[in-house]
Amino acid sequence: MTDDTARAAARALEGARPRVFWLDPDVPGHEVPEPAPPLLGDVHADLAVVGAGYSGLWAALIAKERDPDRDVVVVEARTTGWAASGRNGGFCAASLTHGRENGAERWPEEIDELERQGMANLDAIEETVRRYGIDCEFERTGETLVATEPWQAEGFEEEALALRAQGRTAHVWDAGQTRAQVDSPTYVGGFHDPDGVAMLHPAKLAWGLRAAAEGLGVRFFENTPVRSIRSVPAGLRLEARTGTVHARRVAWGGGAFPGPLRRLRHYLAPVYDYALVTEPLTAEQRASIGWEHRQGVSDSAHLFHYYRLTADDRVLWGGYDVVHHYGGKVRPEYDQRPETFQRLAEHFLETFPQLRGIRFGHSWGGVIDTCSRFSVFFGDAYGGRLAYAAGYTGLGVGATRFGAQVMLDRLDGLDTERTRLRMVREKPLPFPPEPVRSLGIELTLRATAAADRNGGRRNLWLRGLDSVGMGFDS
């Protein structure tokens, strides 16, 4: 990294708003809905959904679609889409397992079925968006994985063969073909999946799902954090500071915030991810990088970047740093991390030197509910009257709909193609207690960065984690 690049990155960050782009009401076209009222007093329902992120929103909507007479309430600690669901990059992937490779390593006998259900899930999301008229800038553009080092491209042909065996389309490109799609001098190859990923506006999806659920009769209570859960003869009692929800069943979709559901704390490690968004590209800037098909892009390092175009041709650029705070602390001040923004801006200018002089308009971070297998897990509590889904590890925009269906299947006592999956029936290994947890995460991140510097070669520590099913990979 040259001093000139560092100075250019610092200039590009001058004036960036410390706000989540998707949630910023000052961005044209962002019509942020009024918050729902907080819970006051007692309410009764057949189903209470905790969390108005994607998990809870899909659970509420699908519950009413399955049974229009079911009385459903949603309680949210802040506002709809405030946490991970409104802060992510807007990649809506078909994968339920954080990529086919991760799934194939953990559930090789199920991976084809998991991939099939994942594609059906993505198709259903697209159909739901269309049916309810949700204006969330949904684009079925696919995703390109780019290699910036030769070792990163070594698995592209194998991945393409696996997708083609399922009847799907996949392309493997050399450096020139990749740069013809999106032009960066850093690219040495690419793998393109045109069907398995969509781009969307994450906050608008959350707001649209809320509106759709309200249209079916779901009641929302925001700024209502649940403080405790009590078992009572008729079901469960959720106690908040200003009121109580009495429900026969509960779907818990709190993500990285387990609240009083303490058992989740053994399985979740909150980590922070960060992103930047540029000002809109000029016609000349856009022409200099191509990107005519508007697909999402990720590089193939272990510590990777993800990037995409917004509807108004800004570049969202995120990833790389993974930050865990001792004890799993989650605090508002962690949403801004200047050293990470500087690093991201430098990497952006190395990738697209033709965009030098551009300014970043927004910078933000957010917490991800990471688990040791890097994909969603499921469980229940209180004698099966509460079901939960958590641990999406940054790839939950699409998978949360699947997770919501699993929660509802279990609450309704249904035997389905989802509940029969070993992936659904098994839990990940729990993380060790502190201080071993934080020390292990720090060692893993350092070893992962070293692997990227050494041709992808994983050291003894990473190989040991691989052997017990806790191996970290992008």
C-alpha positions as CSV (number, residue, x, y, z in Angstrom):
1,M,0.0,0.0,0.0
2,T,1.5,3.3,-1.1
3,D,1.4,6.5,0.9
4,D,-0.3,8.1,-2.1
5,T,-3.1,5.5,-2.0
6,A,-3.5,6.0,1.7
7,R,-3.9,9.8,1.3
8,A,-6.3,9.3,-1.6
9,A,-8.4,7.0,0.6
10,A,-8.4,9.5,3.5
11,R,-9.6,12.2,1.1
12,A,-12.4,9.9,-0.3
13,L,-13.7,9.4,3.3
14,E,-13.9,13.1,4.1
15,G,-17.5,14.0,4.7
16,A,-18.8,10.4,4.7
17,R,-21.9,10.3,6.8
18,P,-21.7,7.9,9.8
19,R,-25.0,6.4,8.9
20,V,-26.4,3.2,7.4
21,F,-27.0,4.1,3.7
22,W,-30.1,1.9,3.5
23,L,-31.7,3.4,6.6
24,D,-30.8,7.1,5.9
25,P,-34.1,9.1,5.5
26,D,-32.2,11.8,3.7
27,V,-31.4,9.6,0.7
28,P,-33.8,10.2,-2.2
29,G,-36.4,7.4,-2.4
30,H,-36.0,6.3,1.2
31,E,-39.5,6.6,2.6
32,V,-38.9,5.3,6.2
33,P,-42.1,4.1,7.7
34,E,-43.4,5.5,11.0
35,P,-42.5,3.2,13.8
36,A,-45.3,1.0,15.2
37,P,-46.4,2.0,18.7
38,P,-44.7,0.4,21.8
39,L,-46.5,-2.3,23.7
40,L,-48.7,-0.9,26.5
41,G,-50.5,-3.2,28.8
42,D,-51.4,-6.8,28.1
43,V,-52.0,-8.4,24.7
44,H,-53.0,-12.0,23.8
45,A,-52.1,-13.9,20.6
46,D,-51.9,-17.3,19.1
47,L,-48.3,-16.6,18.0
48,A,-45.8,-14.0,19.2
49,V,-42.9,-13.3,17.0
50,V,-39.8,-11.7,18.7
51,G,-37.8,-9.5,16.3
52,A,-38.8,-7.5,13.3
53,G,-35.8,-8.4,11.3
54,Y,-36.1,-10.8,8.4
55,S,-36.5,-13.9,10.5
56,G,-39.4,-12.4,12.4
57,L,-41.0,-10.7,9.5
58,W,-41.0,-13.8,7.3
59,A,-42.4,-15.9,10.3
60,A,-45.2,-13.4,10.8
61,L,-46.1,-13.2,7.2
62,I,-46.0,-16.9,6.4
63,A,-47.9,-17.8,9.6
64,K,-50.8,-15.6,8.4
65,E,-50.6,-17.0,4.9
66,R,-50.8,-20.6,6.3
67,D,-53.7,-19.7,8.7
68,P,-55.4,-16.4,8.1
69,D,-57.3,-16.9,11.4
70,R,-54.2,-17.1,13.5
71,D,-53.7,-14.1,15.7
72,V,-50.1,-12.9,15.3
73,V,-48.2,-10.1,17.0
74,V,-44.6,-9.0,16.5
75,V,-42.5,-7.3,19.2
76,E,-39.3,-5.5,18.3
77,A,-36.7,-4.0,20.6
78,R,-36.0,-1.1,18.2
79,T,-37.6,-0.6,14.8
80,T,-38.3,-2.8,11.8
81,G,-35.0,-3.7,10.0
82,W,-32.9,-1.7,12.4
83,A,-30.2,-4.3,13.0
84,A,-28.6,-6.7,10.5
85,S,-31.6,-6.8,8.2
86,G,-31.2,-3.1,7.4
87,R,-27.4,-3.0,7.4
88,N,-26.3,-5.7,5.1
89,G,-25.0,-5.5,1.5
90,G,-28.3,-6.6,-0.1
91,F,-27.1,-9.9,-1.5
92,C,-30.0,-12.3,-1.4
93,A,-28.5,-15.7,-2.0
94,A,-30.1,-19.1,-2.7
95,S,-27.5,-20.9,-0.5
96,L,-28.8,-22.0,2.9
97,T,-25.4,-23.1,4.1
98,H,-23.1,-20.1,3.5
99,G,-22.0,-21.4,0.2
100,R,-22.1,-24.9,-1.4
101,E,-18.6,-25.7,-0.2
102,N,-19.4,-25.2,3.4
103,G,-22.6,-27.2,3.1
104,A,-20.9,-30.0,1.2
105,E,-18.3,-30.4,3.9
106,R,-20.8,-30.6,6.7
107,W,-23.7,-32.4,5.1
108,P,-22.4,-34.2,2.0
109,E,-25.3,-36.6,1.7
110,E,-27.8,-33.6,1.8
111,I,-26.1,-30.9,-0.2
112,D,-28.0,-31.5,-3.4
113,E,-31.3,-31.3,-1.5
114,L,-30.1,-28.3,0.4
115,E,-29.2,-26.6,-2.8
116,R,-32.6,-27.5,-4.4
117,Q,-34.5,-26.1,-1.4
118,G,-32.3,-23.0,-1.4
119,M,-33.2,-22.3,-5.1
120,A,-36.9,-22.9,-4.4
121,N,-36.6,-20.5,-1.5
122,L,-35.1,-17.7,-3.6
123,D,-37.7,-18.2,-6.2
124,A,-40.4,-17.9,-3.5
125,I,-38.8,-14.7,-2.3
126,E,-39.0,-13.2,-5.8
127,E,-42.6,-14.3,-6.1
128,T,-43.5,-12.8,-2.8
129,V,-41.9,-9.5,-3.6
130,R,-43.9,-9.4,-6.9
131,R,-47.2,-10.6,-5.3
132,Y,-47.2,-8.0,-2.5
133,G,-45.8,-5.2,-4.7
134,I,-42.7,-4.8,-2.5
135,D,-40.6,-2.1,-4.1
136,C,-37.2,-3.3,-2.8
137,E,-35.2,-2.9,-6.0
138,F,-35.1,-6.7,-6.5
139,E,-32.7,-7.7,-9.4
140,R,-32.0,-11.3,-10.2
141,T,-28.5,-10.5,-11.5
142,G,-26.4,-13.3,-10.0
143,E,-23.0,-13.1,-8.5
144,T,-19.4,-13.2,-9.7
145,L,-16.6,-14.5,-7.5
146,V,-13.4,-12.9,-8.7
147,A,-9.9,-14.2,-8.1
148,T,-7.1,-11.7,-7.4
149,E,-4.5,-14.5,-6.9
150,P,-4.2,-17.7,-8.9
151,W,-4.9,-19.9,-5.9
152,Q,-8.3,-18.3,-5.4
153,A,-9.4,-19.6,-8.8
154,E,-8.4,-23.2,-8.2
155,G,-11.9,-24.4,-7.2
156,F,-13.9,-22.6,-9.9
157,E,-14.1,-25.4,-12.3
158,E,-15.2,-27.9,-9.7
159,E,-17.9,-25.5,-8.4
160,A,-19.1,-25.0,-12.0
161,L,-19.4,-28.7,-12.5
162,A,-21.4,-29.1,-9.3
163,L,-23.9,-26.5,-10.4
164,R,-24.2,-27.8,-13.9
165,A,-24.9,-31.3,-12.5
166,Q,-27.9,-29.8,-10.8
167,G,-29.1,-28.3,-14.2
168,R,-28.0,-24.8,-13.3
169,T,-25.8,-22.5,-15.3
170,A,-22.3,-21.5,-14.3
171,H,-19.4,-19.7,-16.1
172,V,-15.7,-19.8,-15.4
173,W,-13.8,-16.9,-16.9
174,D,-10.1,-16.0,-17.4
175,A,-8.7,-12.6,-16.5
176,G,-9.8,-11.0,-19.8
177,Q,-13.3,-12.3,-19.7
178,T,-13.7,-11.3,-16.0
179,R,-12.4,-7.8,-16.7
180,A,-14.8,-7.6,-19.7
181,Q,-17.6,-7.9,-17.1
182,V,-16.2,-5.7,-14.3
183,D,-12.9,-4.0,-15.0
184,S,-10.3,-4.2,-12.3
185,P,-6.5,-4.7,-13.0
186,T,-6.5,-7.0,-9.9
187,Y,-8.6,-9.8,-11.4
188,V,-7.0,-13.0,-12.7
189,G,-10.2,-15.0,-13.1
190,G,-13.8,-15.3,-12.2
191,F,-16.7,-17.7,-11.5
192,H,-20.2,-16.5,-12.4
193,D,-23.5,-17.9,-11.0
194,P,-26.2,-16.1,-12.9
195,D,-29.2,-17.6,-11.1
196,G,-28.4,-18.1,-7.5
197,V,-28.2,-14.6,-6.1
198,A,-30.3,-11.4,-6.4
199,M,-29.6,-7.9,-5.4
200,L,-32.1,-5.9,-3.4
201,H,-32.5,-2.9,-1.0
202,P,-32.4,-4.6,2.4
203,A,-34.3,-2.0,4.4
204,K,-37.0,-1.7,1.8
205,L,-37.5,-5.4,1.9
206,A,-37.9,-5.3,5.6
207,W,-40.3,-2.4,5.4
208,G,-42.3,-4.1,2.6
209,L,-42.6,-7.4,4.6
210,R,-43.9,-5.4,7.6
211,A,-46.5,-3.7,5.4
212,A,-47.5,-7.0,3.8
213,A,-47.9,-8.7,7.2
214,E,-49.9,-5.7,8.6
215,G,-52.1,-6.0,5.6
216,L,-52.9,-9.6,6.7
217,G,-53.7,-8.4,10.2
218,V,-50.4,-8.9,12.0
219,R,-50.0,-6.4,14.9
220,F,-46.6,-4.8,15.4
221,F,-45.2,-3.3,18.6
222,E,-41.8,-1.6,18.3
223,N,-39.4,-0.1,20.8
224,T,-40.5,-3.0,23.0
225,P,-37.5,-5.2,24.1
226,V,-38.5,-8.5,25.7
227,R,-37.0,-8.7,29.2
228,S,-38.1,-12.2,30.3
229,I,-40.0,-15.3,29.2
230,R,-42.2,-17.2,31.6
231,S,-44.0,-20.5,31.1
232,V,-47.7,-20.4,32.0
233,P,-50.4,-23.0,31.6
234,A,-51.8,-21.4,28.4
235,G,-48.4,-21.0,26.8
236,L,-45.7,-18.4,27.3
237,R,-45.7,-14.9,28.8
238,L,-43.2,-12.4,27.3
239,E,-42.6,-9.5,29.6
240,A,-41.5,-6.1,28.4
241,R,-41.0,-2.9,30.5
242,T,-44.4,-1.5,29.5
243,G,-46.5,-4.5,28.9
244,T,-46.9,-8.3,28.5
245,V,-47.6,-10.6,25.6
246,H,-49.5,-13.8,26.3
247,A,-49.0,-16.3,23.5
248,R,-49.6,-20.0,22.9
249,R,-46.5,-20.2,20.8
250,V,-43.4,-18.0,20.2
251,A,-41.0,-17.7,17.2
252,W,-37.7,-16.2,18.3
253,G,-35.9,-14.2,15.6
254,G,-33.5,-12.1,17.7
255,G,-30.4,-12.6,15.6
256,A,-27.3,-11.6,17.5
257,F,-29.4,-10.4,20.4
258,P,-30.4,-13.5,22.4
259,G,-32.0,-11.4,25.2
260,P,-33.4,-13.7,27.9
261,L,-33.1,-16.8,25.7
262,R,-29.8,-17.6,27.4
263,R,-29.1,-20.9,25.7
264,L,-28.3,-19.1,22.5
265,R,-25.3,-17.3,24.0
266,H,-23.3,-20.6,24.0
267,Y,-23.7,-20.9,20.2
268,L,-23.4,-17.2,19.0
269,A,-20.4,-15.0,18.8
270,P,-21.4,-11.5,17.7
271,V,-18.9,-10.1,15.1
272,Y,-18.9,-6.7,13.4
273,D,-18.8,-6.2,9.7
274,Y,-18.3,-2.8,8.0
275,A,-19.3,-1.1,4.7
276,L,-18.9,2.0,2.6
277,V,-21.1,3.5,-0.1
278,T,-19.8,5.9,-2.7
279,E,-21.6,8.9,-4.1
280,P,-23.4,8.1,-7.3
281,L,-21.1,7.3,-10.2
282,T,-21.0,9.7,-13.2
283,A,-21.6,8.2,-16.6
284,E,-17.8,8.4,-17.3
285,Q,-17.0,6.6,-14.0
286,R,-19.5,3.9,-14.7
287,A,-18.2,3.4,-18.2
288,S,-14.7,3.0,-16.9
289,I,-15.6,-0.1,-14.8
290,G,-18.2,-1.7,-17.1
291,W,-20.5,-3.7,-14.8
292,E,-23.3,-3.7,-17.4
293,H,-25.0,-6.7,-15.9
294,R,-25.1,-5.3,-12.3
295,Q,-24.2,-8.6,-10.7
296,G,-23.0,-8.8,-7.1
297,V,-19.2,-9.3,-6.8
298,S,-17.1,-10.9,-4.1
299,D,-13.4,-11.7,-4.1
300,S,-12.4,-15.3,-3.2
301,A,-9.9,-14.6,-0.4
302,H,-10.7,-16.0,3.0
303,L,-11.0,-12.5,4.3
304,F,-13.0,-11.1,1.4
305,H,-14.7,-8.0,0.1
306,Y,-18.2,-7.9,-1.3
307,Y,-19.5,-5.1,-3.6
308,R,-22.4,-4.2,-5.7
309,L,-24.2,-1.3,-7.5
310,T,-27.2,0.4,-5.9
311,A,-30.2,1.4,-7.9
312,D,-28.8,4.9,-8.4
313,D,-25.3,3.6,-9.3
314,R,-23.4,4.0,-6.1
315,V,-20.9,1.3,-5.2
316,L,-21.4,-0.5,-1.9
317,W,-18.0,-1.9,-0.7
318,G,-17.8,-4.0,2.4
319,G,-16.3,-6.9,4.2
320,Y,-12.7,-7.9,4.9
321,D,-12.3,-6.9,8.6
322,V,-14.1,-9.2,11.1
323,V,-14.2,-7.6,14.6
324,H,-15.2,-9.4,17.7
325,H,-15.2,-7.7,21.1
326,Y,-14.3,-9.4,24.3
327,G,-17.3,-11.0,25.9
328,G,-19.4,-10.6,22.8
329,K,-20.1,-6.9,23.6
330,V,-22.5,-5.1,21.3
331,R,-22.4,-1.3,21.6
332,P,-23.6,1.6,19.4
333,E,-20.0,3.1,19.3
334,Y,-18.8,-0.1,17.6
335,D,-20.8,0.8,14.5
336,Q,-18.1,3.3,13.5
337,R,-14.5,2.1,13.1
338,P,-12.2,4.6,11.3
339,E,-9.3,2.3,10.9
340,T,-11.5,-0.3,9.1
341,F,-13.0,2.4,6.8
342,Q,-9.5,3.6,5.9
343,R,-8.5,0.1,5.1
344,L,-11.6,-0.5,3.0
345,A,-11.2,2.7,1.1
346,E,-7.6,1.8,0.3
347,H,-8.6,-1.6,-0.9
348,F,-11.3,0.0,-3.1
349,L,-8.8,2.3,-4.8
350,E,-6.5,-0.6,-5.4
351,T,-9.3,-2.6,-7.0
352,F,-10.6,0.4,-9.1
353,P,-7.8,2.8,-9.6
354,Q,-9.8,4.4,-12.4
355,L,-12.2,5.7,-9.7
356,R,-9.6,7.7,-7.8
357,G,-11.2,11.0,-6.8
358,I,-14.5,9.5,-5.9
359,R,-16.1,10.3,-2.5
360,F,-17.7,7.9,-0.1
361,G,-21.1,9.2,1.1
362,H,-21.8,6.7,4.0
363,S,-19.9,4.5,6.4
364,W,-21.3,2.1,8.9
365,G,-21.0,-1.2,10.7
366,G,-23.3,-3.8,12.2
367,V,-23.2,-7.0,14.2
368,I,-23.6,-10.5,12.7
369,D,-24.8,-13.5,14.6
370,T,-22.0,-15.9,13.9
371,C,-22.0,-19.6,14.9
372,S,-19.3,-22.2,14.6
373,R,-20.7,-23.9,11.5
374,F,-21.3,-20.5,9.7
375,S,-24.9,-21.2,8.8
376,V,-28.2,-21.1,10.5
377,F,-29.1,-23.5,13.3
378,F,-32.4,-24.3,14.9
379,G,-33.9,-25.3,18.3
380,D,-36.8,-25.1,20.6
381,A,-37.4,-24.4,24.3
382,Y,-40.2,-24.4,26.9
383,G,-41.5,-27.8,25.9
384,G,-41.6,-27.0,22.2
385,R,-43.7,-23.8,22.6
386,L,-40.8,-21.6,21.5
387,A,-38.8,-22.2,18.3
388,Y,-35.7,-20.2,17.3
389,A,-33.4,-19.8,14.3
390,A,-30.0,-18.1,14.6
391,G,-26.4,-18.1,13.4
392,Y,-26.9,-17.0,9.8
393,T,-23.3,-15.6,9.8
394,G,-23.8,-12.8,7.3
395,L,-25.7,-14.8,4.6
396,G,-29.2,-14.5,5.9
397,V,-31.1,-12.2,3.6
398,G,-32.5,-15.2,1.7
399,A,-32.0,-18.0,4.2
400,T,-34.1,-16.3,6.8
401,R,-37.3,-17.2,4.9
402,F,-36.3,-20.8,5.0
403,G,-35.5,-20.4,8.7
404,A,-38.9,-18.9,9.4
405,Q,-40.6,-21.8,7.8
406,V,-38.6,-24.3,9.9
407,M,-39.6,-22.4,13.1
408,L,-43.3,-22.5,12.1
409,D,-43.1,-26.2,11.0
410,R,-41.7,-27.1,14.5
411,L,-44.2,-24.9,16.4
412,D,-47.1,-26.5,14.4
413,G,-45.7,-30.0,14.9
414,L,-45.3,-30.6,11.2
415,D,-43.0,-33.2,9.5
416,T,-41.7,-31.5,6.4
417,E,-38.9,-31.7,3.9
418,R,-37.3,-29.0,5.9
419,T,-37.6,-30.5,9.4
420,R,-36.2,-33.9,8.1
421,L,-32.9,-32.3,7.1
422,R,-29.9,-33.3,9.3
423,M,-28.8,-29.7,8.9
424,V,-32.0,-28.7,10.7
425,R,-31.9,-31.4,13.3
426,E,-28.2,-30.8,14.4
427,K,-26.7,-27.9,16.3
428,P,-23.2,-26.5,15.8
429,L,-20.5,-26.9,18.4
430,P,-20.8,-24.3,21.1
431,F,-18.1,-21.7,21.5
432,P,-15.9,-22.0,24.6
433,P,-16.3,-19.6,27.5
434,E,-14.2,-16.4,27.9
435,P,-11.4,-15.8,27.8
436,V,-10.8,-18.8,25.5
437,R,-13.6,-17.7,23.1
438,S,-12.0,-14.3,22.3
439,L,-8.5,-15.7,22.2
440,G,-9.6,-18.5,19.8
441,I,-11.4,-16.0,17.5
442,E,-8.3,-13.7,17.5
443,L,-6.0,-16.6,16.7
444,T,-8.3,-17.8,13.9
445,L,-8.5,-14.4,12.3
446,R,-4.8,-14.0,12.3
447,A,-4.3,-17.4,10.9
448,T,-6.8,-16.7,8.2
449,A,-5.1,-13.5,7.2
450,A,-1.8,-15.5,7.1
451,A,-3.4,-18.1,4.8
452,D,-4.4,-15.3,2.4
453,R,-0.8,-14.1,2.3
454,N,0.5,-17.6,1.7
455,G,-1.4,-18.9,-1.3
456,G,-4.4,-20.1,0.7
457,R,-2.3,-22.6,2.8
458,R,-4.0,-23.2,6.1
459,N,-1.7,-23.6,9.1
460,L,-2.0,-26.2,11.9
461,W,-4.5,-24.1,13.9
462,L,-6.9,-23.8,11.0
463,R,-6.5,-27.4,10.0
464,G,-7.3,-28.4,13.6
465,L,-10.5,-26.3,13.5
466,D,-11.4,-27.9,10.2
467,S,-11.1,-31.4,11.7
468,V,-13.7,-30.6,14.4
469,G,-16.1,-28.8,12.2
470,M,-15.2,-25.2,13.2
471,G,-13.1,-24.3,10.3
472,F,-13.4,-20.6,9.2
473,D,-13.7,-19.9,5.5
474,S,-15.5,-17.3,3.4
